[in-house]
């Protein structure tokens, strides 16, 4: 039966509540009647205030060794038995302790740690065999790579997301200078065409349940603020092939950009929900709900049909009381 009866489903803890991905997931699940708790390292994260006060949790940063223990404590306090992380930096630390999380009675909606590590390290990603997928020329940036690359080219961090630190370089001298000053960089073929993100959902059994491509029409600080869904079997197949090649499951997004000949080329893989999920949901495929249903062992059928719709984004205000703000920040008022 679809949509499913969620009235008996367990509460889900969504991390990264300050980010657009978490907010999109929280809103989608709540709209389907799912009970949600939220967590973030920032006590004023917007998504925390989308859930009842007793289900808001402040957790350490991903670099803190206490992360998993504090996430499990938040699950216990909210009686949440499903965990859905949305922060890149949290994924591997939590996945490495996934067995322990399960023993604590919480089901982590995470791929394996090895699949996550390959997806999040862009140097490793470029070396993974991906039949049928064009991967742009990519190399760890050093003096030798700078000397042999064609220009203009792209230089970007080996790890990271959201286009942070991505620059275009026009020659070897500029590339060498960046390598000497910053380190841990990649140099990559410049792709001049349109950019796409494909929201893709793969079941725990490895079945492709949905893939929805969208063109990124306007980007601000690495975030698409205007986008449109485009029906593209080529991109759907390519995104599925990337997921299979990496062994990724769950709700992820795969980014492509067109080569000079118009062929989609792999840019990066984000093994977590995307902030532009509301567009995919509006197109007719509720991936957060499908992903949760699959994690709970419900029957989920592939959803290949979707509509071409467009979206522009804007800031949304969540107005709260002063006392609520003081409480969130741990402040004591007279």
N, C-alpha and C positions, 0 to 999 in steps of 0.2 A: 504493500500500500504506500502510495506517495501522494502528498507529503505524509510522513510518518506521524504517529501519535507520540509526541515527546513528553507527555505528562509524567511518565514514570522514568524518564531518562535521568541519569545522575547529573550533579552540578559539574561544570567544567571550569577549571582555572586557566585564564588566558594571561600570559605574561607580556611585558612590553606595552603596558596599557597607555603609554604616552604617544605611541606611534600610530600612524594611519592604518597599518595592517591590523593591529589589535582592535582598534576602534571599529573597523569594518567587520571583523569577525564577531565582536561582542554584539554589535547591532543586528547582524544577520541571525545569530543564534537566539537572541532575545525575541526577535520578530517571529521566530518559529516556536516560541514557548520554552526554550531551553533555559535552565537556571545557570547563571554565570557569576563567577568570582573573578576579580582582576588583581594583577600585581605589577608593580613597577618599582624601580629604584628611586624614582622621584615622587615624593608624597603629593605633589600637586599635578601629577600626570592626568590629563583630561579624562582618559578612559576609566580611571578609578571612580569618577563621579557619575559614571553611567550605571553603576551597580549599587545595591544597598550598602550602607556604611559598614555593616558587619562583615561584608565580603570584599573589603578593600585591604590590600596587603602591600606593605613596603618591604622589598627584598633587596639584598645586596647587588652590586654591579656584577656582571658576568665574570670579571677577573677575580672576584673574591672567592676563596675556597669554601666559604660557607654557603654558596649559592644553592646547591642541591638540598642541603639540610633545611635551609630557610624556605625554599619552595615547598618541600614536603610538610613543613610546619604550617604554611599557609593553606595547603590542601586539607590538613587535619582540622584546622580551625573553621574552615568553610564546608567541611564534609564533601569536598570535591574529590571525585575518584577518576577524573580524566584531566590530563595536563596538555595544554596546547601552547607551546612557546612560539613567539613571533619575532624574537630578537636574534639576529645572526650570531652574535658573540655568545649567546647562551646555549646554542644548539649542541655543539660538540661536548662541552662540559656535562650537560644533562644526559646526552646520549651515552656517554661513557659510563654513566651510573644507572642506565635504564633498568638493568636487572634489579638493582637495589630499590629503585622507584616502584617497580612492579611488586616486589616483595612487601612494600609498604602499603599495597592495596590501591595504587594509583597507576593508571594506564597512560604512559607518555605517547603522544601522537608525534613520533619521531622516526625517521629512517635510522639506519645503522650509523655508528660513529664513523666507520670507514667511508661510507658513501657521502656523508656530510663533509668529511675532510677533503675528499677529492673535489667536491662541488665548490667549496668555499676557497680553496687554494687555486687561483686562476692559472698559475704555472702548471700545476698538475692537471687541471681541467683541459688545458690545451693539448695534453699528451694522451688523453684517454681515447682509444679507438671508438669512433662514432659512425658506423656505416650509414651512408646517405645524408650525412650532415656536413656542411661546409664549415670548417674551423679556420679562422683567419690566421695568417702567419704570426706567431707569437714567440717571444724569447725573453728569458730573464735578462734584464738590461745590465750590460757591462761594456767595457771598451770594445771588445770584439763584436758583440751584437750591434753596437752603435755603428761600427764601421761597415758592416755588411747589409744593413737594413736599407730599404727604399724609403724615400721621404717625399712628401710629409708623412709622418707616422704618429701614432698615439702612444703616450707614456702614461701608465697608470699604476697604482699600488697593486702589489701581488694579492693582498687581502683587502676587503672593504666593499662597500656598496654605495649606491646613490650617487655615482659619478664624482665622488669626493676625490680630489687630487688628480683628476684626469686632465691632461694637457696635450695639445697638439704641438709637435716639434717639427722644425723645417730642415734640420740637418744634423749630421753626426756630432758636431761640436756641441750643439745645444743638448743633445741626448747624453753625451758623456758628462757634461756639467751636471745634469740632473742626477746621473748615477753616482757621481762623487759626493754630491751634497745631501742626497736623500736616502739612497739605498733601498733594498727590497722592492725594486720596481720592475715592471714588465714593459717591453716595447712591442707594439702590435700594429699590424697593417691598418691603415686608415680606411674606414668603410664610409663612403659618402652618401649612401642611400637612406631611405626611410627606416625608422627604428620601431620595433615591435616588441611587446611583451605578451607571452602566452601564459595565461593561467591554466595550469594543468593538474589534474587529479588522477593519481594511480592508487588502486586499492592495495590493501596489504597482501593480497594474493597476486599482485603484479598486473592487474587488468587496468587498461586505460579507461577511466570512467568519464572523462571530459577534457577538452582542450579548447580554450576560447582565445583567439588572437585579438590583440587590440593595437592600433597604431598610436604611438605617442606623438601627439600633435604639438604640444607645447610643454616644455620641461623647465621647472624652476628648482634650482638646488638639487637636481637629481630626481625630483619628484614630478610625475606627469600631472599637470593641472588642466590639461585638455587632451582628450583621447576619444577614439572611436573604435568600435568593434568592427573587424573586417573578416568576413568569411574567407578562409584560406586553407584548403585541405593540405597544401604544401607545408604551411607552418604548423598545422596540427600534427602531421606525420613527423615532422622534424622534432617538435617538442617531445612527442612520445618516444622517439628514438633516443634523444638525450637522456630522458629519465631511465629508460631500459639500460643504456650503456653505463650509467652511473650506479644503477641499482637503487634508485631513489623511489620511495613510496610517499603517499600522502599528498597534501596540498602544497604545491610549489609554483614558482614562476620562472620561465626561461626567456631570456632576452636575445633578440636577433637584430641585426642591421644588414641592410642590403649592400652587396658588393657593387663595383662599377657596372657589372653586367646585370644587376638586379637580383642576384641569387641571395637568399637569406643566409647569413653567416652568424655563427654562434658568438654572442658577446659574453654572457655570463649566466650563471644559474643561481637563483636564490631559493634555497630549499626550505622555504616558509611562505606563508600567505603574503600576497601583495596588498599594498594600500589602496589599489584601484579596484579591488574586488567588487565594490558596489556596481561597477559597470558590467562585470560578468554576471552578477545576480540579476541586474536589470535586463540583461540579454536573454535571461530565461534559465540559467543554470546556477542553482544555489550550492556552490561548491563547499562552503563551510558546513552546511547542514549535511551534505552528502559525505563529506570527510568524516564527520562525527558519527554518522550512521554506520559507515564502514568500520570505524574503530570499535563500535559497540556490537559488531557482528550482525547488524541488520542487512537485509538484502537490498543492494543498491544496483540499479541497472545503468549502463552507460547512457549518457545524455548528449547525443551528437547534435541535436537541433537547438539553434540559438538564433536570436535576431540581431541585426546590425543596428546598434544604437550608439549614441555619442554622449559625452559627459564633460562638463566643465566643473572645476572644484573651487571651493572658497573656504575661508576660515569659518568655523562654527563655534559659537559661544556657549559654554555651559555655566549658567549663573548659579552660584552657591552662596549660602549664608556665611557671614564672617566667622561665626563660631565653628562652622564646619571646616573652614580653611585653617583656623587655629588648630583644631583637632588633628587634621591631616598632617600638619607640620610639627605636631608634638609640642605645641606651645601652650603654656598655662596662662590663662587670663584671670584677672582679679575679679 
